[in-house]
């Protein structure tokens, strides 16, 4: 077997749209601890400023504007996360198919080696009988 036969084809690349790439990058950002910490800081500042300011409260308790902002953020984040998860599942299926092909090829090669070993054993046995 030469080198070209033993080489596996590279894992096929999935063509992605601009929207898919943007969703993957956005999920990478919104799924980070850095984003979570900045969001917590933002919430603490928003609530603190609105509680401490006596005259010009732009969003008094129960913070309806803040709830609107957080709802909009959640409405945007959810589809982005789902799109990214779907793409990850697609990549996992491709990896599983690739691994399956590699395992099947390895299995065929092992069977060939076993046949060769049986032939060698038969040759050795026949020479011992002579």
PyMOL commands that set and color helices and strands:
alter all, ss='L'
color gray80, all
select helices_A, chain A and resi 3-6+18-30+33-52+64-129
alter helices_A, ss='H'
color red, helices_A
deselect
rebuild
show_as cartoon
